[in-house]
Amino acid sequence: MSVPTRSQIKIGAKVNIIQKQDQGSGELTQGKVERLLTKSPNHPHGIKVRLDSGEVGRVQSFDES
């Protein structure tokens, strides 16, 4: 499964991110995008974003709920 590109991620979108400390376990965190932090159009590990809760991580998928 490929990760979303920068153009697919919009401010306010519900996404699932993986935080740095959770990379080993693969635990995902859900939230709304506050800011896009990665400038390039794509990244092999996911576009880095800041959620409205202040958490930072790389987008793995869109939240389907």
GUZAMI-578866 format. One record per atom (N, C-alpha, C, O, CB): residue in one letter; atom name; x, y, z. Coordinates in pm, whole numbers. Glycine has a CB too. Layout:
<nodes>
[A, CA, [X, Y, Z]];
...
</nodes>
This chain:
<nodes>
[M, N, [85, -119, 0]];
[M, CA, [0, 0, 0]];
[M, C, [89, 124, 0]];
[M, O, [177, 138, 84]];
[M, CB, [-96, 1, 123]];
[S, N, [65, 213, -94]];
[S, CA, [147, 333, -102]];
[S, C, [89, 444, -13]];
[S, O, [-31, 447, 16]];
[S, CB, [157, 381, -247]];
[V, N, [177, 534, 28]];
[V, CA, [135, 646, 113]];
[V, C, [83, 759, 26]];
[V, O, [124, 772, -89]];
[V, CB, [252, 695, 203]];
[P, N, [-7, 842, 77]];
[P, CA, [-61, 954, -1]];
[P, C, [47, 1057, -37]];
[P, O, [143, 1075, 38]];
[P, CB, [-174, 1023, 76]];
[T, N, [30, 1123, -152]];
[T, CA, [121, 1229, -193]];
[T, C, [76, 1361, -131]];
[T, O, [-33, 1371, -76]];
[T, CB, [126, 1241, -348]];
[R, N, [162, 1462, -142]];
[R, CA, [132, 1593, -82]];
[R, C, [4, 1654, -141]];
[R, O, [-74, 1716, -69]];
[R, CB, [249, 1690, -104]];
[S, N, [-17, 1636, -271]];
[S, CA, [-134, 1695, -336]];
[S, C, [-265, 1630, -290]];
[S, O, [-371, 1691, -304]];
[S, CB, [-122, 1683, -487]];
[Q, N, [-260, 1509, -236]];
[Q, CA, [-379, 1440, -188]];
[Q, C, [-419, 1482, -47]];
[Q, O, [-531, 1456, -4]];
[Q, CB, [-358, 1290, -192]];
[I, N, [-327, 1547, 25]];
[I, CA, [-351, 1583, 165]];
[I, C, [-391, 1730, 174]];
[I, O, [-317, 1817, 129]];
[I, CB, [-225, 1554, 252]];
[K, N, [-504, 1756, 233]];
[K, CA, [-556, 1893, 247]];
[K, C, [-562, 1932, 394]];
[K, O, [-580, 1846, 481]];
[K, CB, [-695, 1906, 182]];
[I, N, [-547, 2061, 421]];
[I, CA, [-564, 2112, 557]];
[I, C, [-705, 2079, 605]];
[I, O, [-802, 2102, 533]];
[I, CB, [-537, 2267, 564]];
[G, N, [-715, 2025, 726]];
[G, CA, [-844, 1988, 782]];
[G, C, [-886, 1845, 752]];
[G, O, [-987, 1797, 805]];
[G, CB, [-948, 2080, 732]];
[A, N, [-810, 1776, 667]];
[A, CA, [-843, 1637, 633]];
[A, C, [-816, 1546, 752]];
[A, O, [-721, 1568, 828]];
[A, CB, [-762, 1589, 510]];
[K, N, [-899, 1443, 770]];
[K, CA, [-877, 1342, 873]];
[K, C, [-779, 1240, 818]];
[K, O, [-803, 1180, 713]];
[K, CB, [-1012, 1275, 918]];
[V, N, [-669, 1219, 889]];
[V, CA, [-565, 1128, 843]];
[V, C, [-516, 1038, 957]];
[V, O, [-543, 1064, 1075]];
[V, CB, [-447, 1207, 783]];
[N, N, [-444, 934, 921]];
[N, CA, [-376, 846, 1015]];
[N, C, [-227, 869, 996]];
[N, O, [-175, 852, 886]];
[N, CB, [-415, 696, 994]];
[I, N, [-158, 906, 1104]];
[I, CA, [-14, 931, 1097]];
[I, C, [60, 830, 1185]];
[I, O, [4, 770, 1276]];
[I, CB, [20, 1075, 1141]];
[I, N, [188, 814, 1154]];
[I, CA, [275, 738, 1242]];
[I, C, [377, 836, 1297]];
[I, O, [447, 905, 1222]];
[I, CB, [345, 617, 1165]];
[Q, N, [387, 842, 1430]];
[Q, CA, [481, 931, 1495]];
[Q, C, [616, 863, 1507]];
[Q, O, [625, 741, 1502]];
[Q, CB, [429, 973, 1633]];
[K, N, [721, 942, 1522]];
[K, CA, [857, 890, 1529]];
[K, C, [871, 780, 1634]];
[K, O, [931, 675, 1607]];
[K, CB, [954, 1003, 1559]];
[Q, N, [818, 802, 1754]];
[Q, CA, [833, 704, 1862]];
[Q, C, [751, 577, 1839]];
[Q, O, [774, 477, 1906]];
[Q, CB, [794, 767, 1994]];
[D, N, [657, 580, 1744]];
[D, CA, [572, 464, 1717]];
[D, C, [614, 386, 1593]];
[D, O, [545, 292, 1553]];
[D, CB, [430, 508, 1701]];
[Q, N, [725, 422, 1532]];
[Q, CA, [767, 355, 1409]];
[Q, C, [794, 207, 1431]];
[Q, O, [769, 126, 1342]];
[Q, CB, [890, 423, 1353]];
[G, N, [845, 171, 1547]];
[G, CA, [873, 31, 1577]];
[G, C, [748, -52, 1592]];
[G, O, [742, -166, 1544]];
[G, CB, [955, 21, 1702]];
[S, N, [647, 4, 1659]];
[S, CA, [523, -70, 1685]];
[S, C, [423, -57, 1570]];
[S, O, [336, -143, 1553]];
[S, CB, [459, -20, 1814]];
[G, N, [435, 49, 1491]];
[G, CA, [341, 71, 1381]];
[G, C, [209, 131, 1425]];
[G, O, [114, 135, 1347]];
[G, CB, [315, -57, 1311]];
[E, N, [202, 179, 1550]];
[E, CA, [78, 237, 1602]];
[E, C, [46, 368, 1530]];
[E, O, [132, 456, 1517]];
[E, CB, [89, 262, 1755]];
[L, N, [-77, 380, 1482]];
[L, CA, [-120, 499, 1410]];
[L, C, [-197, 593, 1502]];
[L, O, [-264, 549, 1595]];
[L, CB, [-206, 461, 1290]];
[T, N, [-187, 723, 1474]];
[T, CA, [-259, 826, 1547]];
[T, C, [-352, 896, 1448]];
[T, O, [-309, 931, 1338]];
[T, CB, [-161, 928, 1614]];
[Q, N, [-477, 916, 1486]];
[Q, CA, [-574, 982, 1400]];
[Q, C, [-588, 1129, 1439]];
[Q, O, [-575, 1164, 1556]];
[Q, CB, [-710, 912, 1407]];
[G, N, [-615, 1213, 1339]];
[G, CA, [-639, 1354, 1367]];
[G, C, [-661, 1433, 1239]];
[G, O, [-659, 1379, 1129]];
[G, CB, [-523, 1412, 1444]];
[K, N, [-681, 1563, 1258]];
[K, CA, [-702, 1654, 1144]];
[K, C, [-574, 1731, 1116]];
[K, O, [-505, 1775, 1208]];
[K, CB, [-818, 1752, 1171]];
[V, N, [-542, 1746, 988]];
[V, CA, [-420, 1815, 946]];
[V, C, [-432, 1964, 974]];
[V, O, [-526, 2029, 930]];
[V, CB, [-393, 1789, 796]];
[E, N, [-334, 2017, 1047]];
[E, CA, [-325, 2161, 1072]];
[E, C, [-226, 2225, 975]];
[E, O, [-249, 2336, 926]];
[E, CB, [-284, 2188, 1218]];
[R, N, [-114, 2153, 947]];
[R, CA, [-9, 2211, 863]];
[R, C, [71, 2099, 795]];
[R, O, [100, 1996, 856]];
[R, CB, [86, 2301, 948]];
[L, N, [104, 2122, 669]];
[L, CA, [192, 2031, 596]];
[L, C, [336, 2073, 621]];
[L, O, [369, 2190, 604]];
[L, CB, [159, 2030, 443]];
[L, N, [420, 1980, 661]];
[L, CA, [559, 2014, 694]];
[L, C, [658, 1971, 586]];
[L, O, [766, 2030, 574]];
[L, CB, [597, 1949, 825]];
[T, N, [624, 1870, 506]];
[T, CA, [711, 1826, 397]];
[T, C, [685, 1912, 275]];
[T, O, [570, 1931, 235]];
[T, CB, [688, 1676, 364]];
[K, N, [792, 1965, 215]];
[K, CA, [778, 2053, 99]];
[K, C, [773, 1976, -33]];
[K, O, [712, 2022, -129]];
[K, CB, [892, 2152, 96]];
[S, N, [837, 1860, -38]];
[S, CA, [843, 1784, -164]];
[S, C, [706, 1723, -196]];
[S, O, [625, 1701, -105]];
[S, CB, [951, 1674, -155]];
[P, N, [679, 1694, -323]];
[P, CA, [548, 1641, -363]];
[P, C, [519, 1501, -311]];
[P, O, [403, 1462, -300]];
[P, CB, [538, 1641, -511]];
[N, N, [625, 1424, -279]];
[N, CA, [605, 1291, -221]];
[N, C, [724, 1253, -137]];
[N, O, [831, 1313, -146]];
[N, CB, [580, 1187, -331]];
[H, N, [705, 1150, -54]];
[H, CA, [812, 1100, 32]];
[H, C, [785, 952, 54]];
[H, O, [670, 914, 77]];
[H, CB, [818, 1179, 170]];
[P, N, [888, 868, 46]];
[P, CA, [864, 723, 56]];
[P, C, [804, 677, 189]];
[P, O, [739, 573, 194]];
[P, CB, [994, 650, 34]];
[H, N, [823, 752, 296]];
[H, CA, [770, 715, 427]];
[H, C, [644, 793, 463]];
[H, O, [586, 771, 570]];
[H, CB, [874, 737, 533]];
[G, N, [601, 884, 376]];
[G, CA, [480, 963, 401]];
[G, C, [512, 1110, 420]];
[G, O, [621, 1145, 464]];
[G, CB, [407, 910, 522]];
[I, N, [416, 1194, 388]];
[I, CA, [429, 1339, 403]];
[I, C, [417, 1373, 551]];
[I, O, [324, 1329, 619]];
[I, CB, [320, 1414, 320]];
[K, N, [512, 1452, 602]];
[K, CA, [509, 1490, 743]];
[K, C, [411, 1605, 763]];
[K, O, [412, 1703, 689]];
[K, CB, [651, 1529, 793]];
[V, N, [324, 1590, 865]];
[V, CA, [223, 1691, 895]];
[V, C, [217, 1716, 1045]];
[V, O, [265, 1635, 1125]];
[V, CB, [84, 1647, 842]];
[R, N, [158, 1829, 1082]];
[R, CA, [124, 1857, 1222]];
[R, C, [-27, 1851, 1232]];
[R, O, [-98, 1912, 1152]];
[R, CB, [180, 1998, 1269]];
[L, N, [-76, 1776, 1329]];
[L, CA, [-220, 1766, 1353]];
[L, C, [-267, 1883, 1438]];
[L, O, [-186, 1951, 1501]];
[L, CB, [-255, 1632, 1420]];
[D, N, [-398, 1906, 1441]];
[D, CA, [-453, 2015, 1523]];
[D, C, [-428, 1992, 1672]];
[D, O, [-441, 2085, 1751]];
[D, CB, [-602, 2030, 1497]];
[S, N, [-394, 1868, 1711]];
[S, CA, [-361, 1837, 1850]];
[S, C, [-215, 1868, 1882]];
[S, O, [-174, 1859, 1997]];
[S, CB, [-391, 1690, 1879]];
[G, N, [-136, 1905, 1779]];
[G, CA, [5, 1936, 1798]];
[G, C, [98, 1820, 1770]];
[G, O, [220, 1839, 1767]];
[G, CB, [26, 1982, 1937]];
[E, N, [44, 1701, 1748]];
[E, CA, [127, 1584, 1720]];
[E, C, [181, 1592, 1578]];
[E, O, [114, 1642, 1487]];
[E, CB, [46, 1453, 1740]];
[V, N, [304, 1543, 1560]];
[V, CA, [371, 1546, 1430]];
[V, C, [402, 1404, 1387]];
[V, O, [447, 1322, 1467]];
[V, CB, [500, 1632, 1436]];
[G, N, [377, 1375, 1262]];
[G, CA, [408, 1243, 1209]];
[G, C, [389, 1240, 1059]];
[G, O, [356, 1340, 997]];
[G, CB, [322, 1137, 1276]];
[R, N, [411, 1121, 1002]];
[R, CA, [400, 1102, 858]];
[R, C, [267, 1034, 825]];
[R, O, [230, 934, 887]];
[R, CB, [519, 1019, 805]];
[V, N, [197, 1090, 725]];
[V, CA, [66, 1039, 685]];
[V, C, [82, 902, 621]];
[V, O, [158, 884, 525]];
[V, CB, [-4, 1137, 587]];
[Q, N, [8, 804, 676]];
[Q, CA, [8, 668, 622]];
[Q, C, [-119, 641, 541]];
[Q, O, [-115, 566, 443]];
[Q, CB, [21, 566, 736]];
[S, N, [-230, 703, 581]];
[S, CA, [-356, 683, 511]];
[S, C, [-456, 790, 555]];
[S, O, [-433, 866, 648]];
[S, CB, [-413, 541, 539]];
[F, N, [-568, 793, 482]];
[F, CA, [-677, 881, 519]];
[F, C, [-766, 807, 618]];
[F, O, [-784, 686, 606]];
[F, CB, [-758, 928, 394]];
[D, N, [-822, 878, 714]];
[D, CA, [-913, 818, 811]];
[D, C, [-1048, 797, 742]];
[D, O, [-1108, 892, 692]];
[D, CB, [-929, 909, 938]];
[E, N, [-1094, 673, 739]];
[E, CA, [-1217, 639, 667]];
[E, C, [-1344, 668, 748]];
[E, O, [-1454, 665, 693]];
[E, CB, [-1215, 493, 629]];
[S, N, [-1330, 695, 878]];
[S, CA, [-1450, 717, 960]];
[S, C, [-1503, 858, 951]];
[S, O, [-1603, 891, 1015]];
[S, CB, [-1421, 684, 1103]];
</nodes>
